[in-house]
Structure formats: structure tokens, C-alpha cells
Amino acid sequence: MTEGLEPIRVTLRIPRSFGGYHRTTDERITVEALPGATVADLIRQAGLPEFEFGIAVVDGHRELLSYRPTDGETIDLLPIISGG
């Protein structure tokens, strides 16, 4: 991390069914990052495939993947789904 900046800790919560497609055994992944990191940055840092997620939910509100979370937040990541 860069000197003088305290990292933030954010928890990413992913759907349980996601583990069936990707080698993820935990529904919650805690990520440390510098302040100003976006949800998309955190997804990449956690080693998750960013193309899978299109919706981030913070405190019941939908946010863009460009949202910059604050320390201690939990973000629900929802996949992009299609169908007819």
C-alpha cells in the first residue's frame, strides 16, 4: 500500500451458486484496497471474473461498479443474467 494512506477493508458478498461455476468456496471475500478504489477494482483484486457481475448493492441501494466504497462496507455482487 502507498505510504500515508490507510487501506480500507470491504467485504464482497457473492451468490452461493457462483461457486459452482468458479472455484470460490466462500460467499464473503474481504478485500483491502487504497481509498478511492472502485467496486470493479475490488472485484479484480479478489480474483473474480469482472464480466460476471453487473450489479452492486450497498445498504439496499443499487450502485454502479464505479462506486467507491468506504471502509467496512459490505457489497452484494449480483451477476448479469439473461433469459427470455
DSSP file (Angstrom, degrees, kcal/mol; ACC not computed):
  #  RESIDUE AA STRUCTURE BP1 BP2  ACC     N-H-->O    O-->H-N    N-H-->O    O-->H-N    TCO  KAPPA ALPHA  PHI   PSI    X-CA   Y-CA   Z-CA
    1    1 A M              0   0    0      0, 0.0     2,-0.2     0, 0.0     3,-0.1   0.000 360.0 360.0 360.0 158.3    0.0    0.0    0.0
    2    2 A T    >   -     0   0    0      1,-0.1     3,-1.5     2,-0.0     2,-0.0  -0.515 360.0-102.6 -76.5 139.4    1.1    3.6   -0.5
    3    3 A E  T 3  S+     0   0    0      1,-0.2    -1,-0.1    -2,-0.2     3,-0.1  -0.325 103.0  21.2 -62.4 138.4    2.7    5.3    2.5
    4    4 A G  T 3  S+     0   0    0      1,-0.2     2,-0.5    -3,-0.1    -1,-0.2   0.220 101.1  98.3  90.6 -15.2    0.4    7.7    4.3
    5    5 A L    <   -     0   0    0     -3,-1.5    -1,-0.2    30,-0.0     0, 0.0  -0.927  67.0-140.2-109.5 126.3   -2.9    6.2    3.1
    6    6 A E        -     0   0    0     -2,-0.5    27,-0.0    -3,-0.1    -3,-0.0  -0.688  25.2-121.5 -81.7 130.7   -4.7    3.8    5.4
    7    7 A P        -     0   0    0      0, 0.0     2,-0.3     0, 0.0    27,-0.2  -0.331  20.0-132.8 -68.9 154.0   -6.2    0.9    3.4
    8    8 A I  E     -A   33   0A   0     25,-3.4    25,-2.0    63,-0.1     2,-0.5  -0.758   9.5-141.3-101.0 154.6   -9.9    0.3    3.5
    9    9 A R  E     +A   32   0A   0     -2,-0.3    63,-3.1    23,-0.2     2,-0.4  -0.980  23.3 177.4-118.2 124.7  -11.4   -3.2    4.1
   10   10 A V  E     -A   31   0A   0     21,-2.6    21,-3.1    -2,-0.5     2,-0.5  -0.972  21.6-139.3-128.5 139.8  -14.5   -4.1    2.2
   11   11 A T  E     -Ab  30  74A   0     62,-2.4    64,-3.1    -2,-0.4     2,-0.5  -0.887  11.7-157.1-101.8 126.0  -16.5   -7.3    2.1
   12   12 A L  E     -Ab  29  75A   0     17,-3.3    17,-2.8    -2,-0.5     2,-0.5  -0.886   6.8-160.2 -98.9 128.3  -17.7   -8.6   -1.2
   13   13 A R  E     -Ab  28  76A   0     62,-3.2    64,-3.1    -2,-0.5    15,-0.2  -0.947  11.2-173.7-112.8 124.4  -20.7  -11.0   -0.9
   14   14 A I        -     0   0    0     13,-2.7    64,-0.1    -2,-0.5     5,-0.1  -0.811  33.7 -88.0-117.4 156.0  -21.3  -13.2   -3.9
   15   15 A P    >   -     0   0    0      0, 0.0     3,-1.3     0, 0.0     4,-0.5  -0.316  31.4-127.7 -62.5 142.8  -24.2  -15.6   -4.7
   16   16 A R  G >  S+     0   0    0      1,-0.3     3,-1.3     2,-0.2     4,-0.3   0.861 108.2  61.3 -58.2 -37.9  -23.7  -19.2   -3.4
   17   17 A S  G >  S+     0   0    0      1,-0.3     3,-1.3     2,-0.2     4,-0.4   0.719  87.3  74.6 -64.6 -20.6  -24.5  -20.6   -6.9
   18   18 A F  G X> S+     0   0    0     -3,-1.3     4,-1.8     1,-0.3     3,-1.6   0.851  84.1  65.8 -60.8 -34.9  -21.4  -18.7   -8.2
   19   19 A G  G <4 S+     0   0    0     -3,-1.3     5,-0.3    -4,-0.5    -1,-0.3   0.730  90.9  64.4 -61.7 -22.3  -19.1  -21.2   -6.6
   20   20 A G  G <4 S+     0   0    0     -3,-1.3    -1,-0.3    -4,-0.3    -2,-0.2   0.734 111.4  34.9 -72.0 -22.0  -20.5  -23.9   -8.9
   21   21 A Y  T <4 S+     0   0    0     -3,-1.6     2,-0.3    -4,-0.4    -2,-0.2   0.704 125.1  34.7-102.7 -26.2  -19.0  -22.1  -11.9
   22   22 A H  S  < S-     0   0    0     -4,-1.8     2,-2.8     2,-0.2    -1,-0.2  -0.933  91.4-102.0-131.1 152.9  -15.9  -20.7  -10.4
   23   23 A R  S    S+     0   0    0     -2,-0.3     2,-0.5    -3,-0.1    -4,-0.1  -0.347  73.1 129.9 -77.2  65.1  -13.5  -22.0   -7.8
   24   24 A T        +     0   0    0     -2,-2.8    -2,-0.2    -5,-0.3    -3,-0.1  -0.982  30.6 178.1-120.7 122.8  -14.8  -19.9   -5.0
   25   25 A T        +     0   0    0     -2,-0.5     2,-0.4    -5,-0.0    -1,-0.1   0.577  62.4  67.3-100.3 -11.1  -15.6  -21.6   -1.8
   26   26 A D        -     0   0    0      1,-0.1   -12,-0.1    -7,-0.0    -1,-0.0  -0.906  60.7-154.1-117.0 138.9  -16.7  -18.6    0.3
   27   27 A E  S    S+     0   0    0     -2,-0.4   -13,-2.7     1,-0.1     2,-0.5   0.666  87.5  55.9 -79.4 -17.1  -19.7  -16.3   -0.2
   28   28 A R  E     -A   13   0A   0    -15,-0.2     2,-0.5     2,-0.0   -15,-0.2  -0.969  63.4-177.3-121.3 128.9  -17.8  -13.5    1.5
   29   29 A I  E     -A   12   0A   0    -17,-2.8   -17,-3.3    -2,-0.5     2,-0.5  -0.986  14.6-150.0-126.1 121.6  -14.5  -12.2    0.4
   30   30 A T  E     -A   11   0A   0     -2,-0.5     2,-0.4   -19,-0.2   -19,-0.2  -0.798  17.6-171.4 -93.9 130.8  -12.7   -9.4    2.3
   31   31 A V  E     -A   10   0A   0    -21,-3.1   -21,-2.6    -2,-0.5     2,-0.4  -0.955  13.9-150.0-124.1 138.4  -10.5   -7.2    0.2
   32   32 A E  E     +A    9   0A   0     -2,-0.4     2,-0.3   -23,-0.2   -23,-0.2  -0.901  30.4 154.0-104.7 138.0   -8.1   -4.4    1.3
   33   33 A A  E     -A    8   0A   0    -25,-2.0   -25,-3.4    -2,-0.4     3,-0.1  -0.959  45.8 -87.1-153.2 167.2   -7.5   -1.5   -1.0
   34   34 A L    >   -     0   0    0     -2,-0.3     3,-1.7   -27,-0.2   -28,-0.0  -0.510  58.9 -88.6 -75.0 148.8   -6.5    2.1   -1.1
   35   35 A P  T 3  S+     0   0    0      0, 0.0    -1,-0.1     0, 0.0     3,-0.1  -0.296 115.9  40.7 -53.7 141.0   -9.2    4.7   -0.6
   36   36 A G  T 3  S+     0   0    0     33,-0.5     2,-0.1     1,-0.4    34,-0.1   0.294  79.0 138.9  99.1  -9.4  -10.7    5.6   -3.9
   37   37 A A    <   -     0   0    0     -3,-1.7    -1,-0.4    32,-0.1     2,-0.2  -0.409  46.8-133.1 -66.0 145.6  -10.8    2.0   -5.3
   38   38 A T     >  -     0   0    0     30,-0.2     4,-2.1    -3,-0.1    30,-0.2  -0.477  22.2-106.5 -93.7 168.2  -14.0    1.2   -7.2
   39   39 A V  H  > S+     0   0    0     28,-1.6     4,-2.4    26,-0.3    27,-0.2   0.909 123.8  54.7 -58.6 -41.9  -16.1   -1.9   -6.9
   40   40 A A  H  > S+     0   0    0     25,-2.5     4,-2.1     1,-0.2    -1,-0.2   0.896 106.6  51.3 -59.6 -40.4  -14.7   -3.0  -10.2
   41   41 A D  H  > S+     0   0    0     24,-0.3     4,-2.6     1,-0.2    -1,-0.2   0.915 110.4  48.8 -60.8 -43.5  -11.2   -2.6   -8.8
   42   42 A L  H  X S+     0   0    0     -4,-2.1     4,-2.1     2,-0.2    -2,-0.2   0.869 108.0  53.9 -67.2 -37.2  -12.1   -4.8   -5.8
   43   43 A I  H  <>S+     0   0    0     -4,-2.4     5,-2.2     2,-0.2     4,-0.3   0.939 112.6  44.1 -60.5 -47.3  -13.7   -7.5   -8.0
   44   44 A R  H ><5S+     0   0    0     -4,-2.1     3,-1.5     1,-0.2    -2,-0.2   0.919 112.1  52.5 -63.7 -43.7  -10.4   -7.7  -10.0
   45   45 A Q  H 3<5S+     0   0    0     -4,-2.6    -1,-0.2     1,-0.3    -2,-0.2   0.838 105.7  54.8 -62.8 -33.4   -8.3   -7.6   -6.8
   46   46 A A  T 3<5S-     0   0    0     -4,-2.1    -1,-0.3    -5,-0.2    -2,-0.2   0.544 116.7-115.7 -76.6  -6.6  -10.3  -10.5   -5.3
   47   47 A G  T < 5 +     0   0    0     -3,-1.5    -3,-0.2    -4,-0.3    -2,-0.1   0.700  67.8 142.1  79.4  19.8   -9.6  -12.6   -8.4
   48   48 A L      < -     0   0    0     -5,-2.2     2,-0.8    -6,-0.2    -1,-0.3  -0.658  63.3-102.6 -91.1 150.3  -13.2  -12.7   -9.5
   49   49 A P    >   -     0   0    0      0, 0.0     3,-1.9     0, 0.0     4,-0.4  -0.611  29.9-156.7 -74.4 110.5  -14.2  -12.5  -13.2
   50   50 A E  G >  S+     0   0    0     -2,-0.8     3,-0.9     1,-0.3    -6,-0.1   0.757  85.8  67.6 -63.0 -25.7  -15.4   -8.9  -13.5
   51   51 A F  G 3  S+     0   0    0      1,-0.2    -1,-0.3    -3,-0.0    29,-0.2   0.660  91.9  64.5 -69.7 -13.6  -17.5   -9.7  -16.6
   52   52 A E  G <  S+     0   0    0     -3,-1.9    28,-2.3    27,-0.1     2,-0.4   0.780  93.9  65.8 -78.0 -28.2  -19.8  -11.8  -14.4
   53   53 A F  E <   +C   79   0A   0     -3,-0.9     3,-0.1    -4,-0.4    12,-0.1  -0.813  40.5 155.8-108.5 134.4  -21.1   -9.0  -12.2
   54   54 A G  E     +     0   0A   0     24,-1.9     2,-0.4    -2,-0.4    11,-0.2   0.471  63.5  57.5-127.2 -10.4  -23.2   -6.1  -13.3
   55   55 A I  E     -C   78   0A   0     23,-1.6    23,-2.7     9,-0.1     2,-0.4  -0.986  53.7-172.2-131.0 132.9  -25.0   -5.0  -10.1
   56   56 A A  E     -CD  77  63A   0      7,-1.3     7,-3.3    -2,-0.4     2,-0.5  -0.982   9.3-161.2-119.2 134.3  -23.6   -3.9   -6.8
   57   57 A V  E     -CD  76  62A   0     19,-2.4    19,-2.5    -2,-0.4     2,-0.5  -0.971   8.8-179.0-120.9 123.9  -25.9   -3.4   -3.8
   58   58 A V  E >  S-CD  75  61A   0      3,-2.8     3,-1.9    -2,-0.5    17,-0.1  -0.981  74.8 -19.4-124.5 119.2  -24.8   -1.3   -0.8
   59   59 A D  T 3  S-     0   0    0     15,-0.5    -1,-0.1    -2,-0.5     3,-0.1   0.867 128.7 -51.2  52.2  40.1  -27.1   -0.9    2.1
   60   60 A G  T 3  S+     0   0    0      1,-0.2     2,-0.4    -3,-0.0    -1,-0.3   0.501 116.7 112.5  80.5   3.5  -30.1   -1.8   -0.1
   61   61 A H  E <   -D   58   0A   0     -3,-1.9    -3,-2.8     0, 0.0     2,-0.2  -0.928  68.2-122.9-114.9 133.1  -29.2    0.7   -2.8
   62   62 A R  E     -D   57   0A   0     -2,-0.4     2,-0.3    -5,-0.2    -5,-0.2  -0.522  34.4-175.1 -71.1 134.3  -28.0   -0.3   -6.3
   63   63 A E  E     -D   56   0A   0     -7,-3.3    -7,-1.3    -2,-0.2     2,-0.1  -0.908  25.5-110.3-127.5 156.2  -24.7    1.2   -7.2
   64   64 A L    >   -     0   0    0     -2,-0.3     3,-1.9    -9,-0.1   -25,-0.2  -0.407  34.2-109.8 -76.6 161.2  -22.6    1.2  -10.3
   65   65 A L  T 3  S+     0   0    0      1,-0.3   -25,-2.5   -11,-0.2   -26,-0.3   0.583 118.9  67.1 -69.7  -7.4  -19.3   -0.7  -10.4
   66   66 A S  T 3  S+     0   0    0    -27,-0.2    -1,-0.3   -28,-0.2     2,-0.0   0.425  74.6 123.3 -88.4  -0.2  -17.6    2.7  -10.5
   67   67 A Y    <   -     0   0    0     -3,-1.9   -28,-1.6   -29,-0.1   -27,-0.2  -0.341  59.2-139.8 -60.6 139.9  -18.9    3.2   -6.9
   68   68 A R        -     0   0    0    -30,-0.2   -30,-0.2   -29,-0.1    -1,-0.1  -0.872  21.0-151.3-107.4 100.9  -16.1    4.0   -4.4
   69   69 A P        -     0   0    0      0, 0.0   -33,-0.5     0, 0.0     2,-0.2  -0.190   5.5-131.1 -70.9 161.9  -16.9    2.1   -1.1
   70   70 A T    >   -     0   0    0      1,-0.1     3,-1.8   -35,-0.1   -62,-0.0  -0.659  43.1 -66.7-107.0 168.1  -15.8    3.3    2.3
   71   71 A D  T 3  S+     0   0    0      1,-0.2   -61,-0.2    -2,-0.2    -1,-0.1  -0.236 117.4  15.5 -56.8 133.0  -14.1    1.2    5.0
   72   72 A G  T 3  S+     0   0    0    -63,-3.1    -1,-0.2     1,-0.3   -62,-0.2   0.355  87.7 139.5  89.1  -5.3  -16.2   -1.5    6.5
   73   73 A E    <   -     0   0    0     -3,-1.8   -62,-2.4   -64,-0.2     2,-0.5  -0.380  43.6-143.5 -73.3 151.0  -18.9   -1.7    3.8
   74   74 A T  E     -b   11   0A   0    -64,-0.2     2,-0.5    -2,-0.1   -15,-0.5  -0.968  15.1-162.0-112.0 130.4  -20.4   -4.9    2.6
   75   75 A I  E     -bC  12  58A   0    -64,-3.1   -62,-3.2    -2,-0.5     2,-0.5  -0.956   9.7-146.6-119.1 121.7  -21.2   -5.0   -1.1
   76   76 A D  E     -bC  13  57A   0    -19,-2.5   -19,-2.4    -2,-0.5     2,-0.5  -0.763  15.8-154.8 -83.6 124.4  -23.6   -7.6   -2.6
   77   77 A L  E     - C   0  56A   0    -64,-3.1   -21,-0.2    -2,-0.5    -2,-0.0  -0.891   9.1-167.2-103.4 127.0  -22.5   -8.5   -6.1
   78   78 A L  E     - C   0  55A   0    -23,-2.7   -24,-1.9    -2,-0.5   -23,-1.6  -0.925  18.8-120.6-116.1 138.7  -25.2   -9.8   -8.4
   79   79 A P  E     - C   0  53A   0      0, 0.0     2,-0.5     0, 0.0   -26,-0.3  -0.298  24.4-108.4 -75.2 158.2  -24.5  -11.5  -11.7
   80   80 A I        -     0   0    0    -28,-2.3     2,-0.3   -29,-0.2   -29,-0.0  -0.749  44.8-171.4 -79.9 128.4  -25.7  -10.3  -15.1
   81   81 A I        -     0   0    0     -2,-0.5     2,-0.3    -3,-0.0    -3,-0.0  -0.894  10.5-167.1-123.4 154.6  -28.3  -12.8  -16.2
   82   82 A S        +     0   0    0     -2,-0.3     2,-0.3     2,-0.0    -2,-0.0  -0.925  22.8 127.0-134.1 162.5  -30.2  -13.2  -19.4
   83   83 A G              0   0    0     -2,-0.3    -2,-0.0     1,-0.1     0, 0.0  -0.981 360.0 360.0 172.4-172.3  -33.1  -15.2  -20.4
   84   84 A G              0   0    0     -2,-0.3    -1,-0.1     0, 0.0    -2,-0.0   0.384 360.0 360.0-151.6 360.0  -36.4  -14.9  -22.1
